Amino acid sequence: RSLCPTPRSAGTCGPGGAQLGLDRQTAQLTMLCLTNYARQHSGLAPLSLNATLTTAGDAKLSSDVTCAVFSHEPCGQPFDTVFATYTEGTAAFQIGENIAWGTGSVAAPRPR
């Protein structure tokens, strides 16, 4: 069962949920809303945006683009290499990544 808003409740996260070609800010806020919608319905606390994590994610994306790959290990480097700047001096941390590539109607934050 999908926990994302259904077409009938698409307004839950604004009109951008099912649209293609969203600008970065709208796509980011829509994905955050959809994630928190699912978390709420699973009894979990909402997430919030974090500038440091966004910057780290942008660095990972830049590595993928530079190496012309869509991979957990861009340019053949270990996954955590791109995040070394952000984890330096930290006593404990965990890193994870979910990547997906959608085209056509599944390229929207909430597939139609």
Secondary structure, 3 states (H helix, E strand, C coil): CCCCCCHHHHHHHCHHHHCCCCCHHHHHHHHHHHHHHHHHHCCCCCCCCCHHHHHHHHHHHHHHHHHCCCCCCHHHCCHHHHHHHHHCCCCCCCCCCCCCCCCHHHHCCCCC
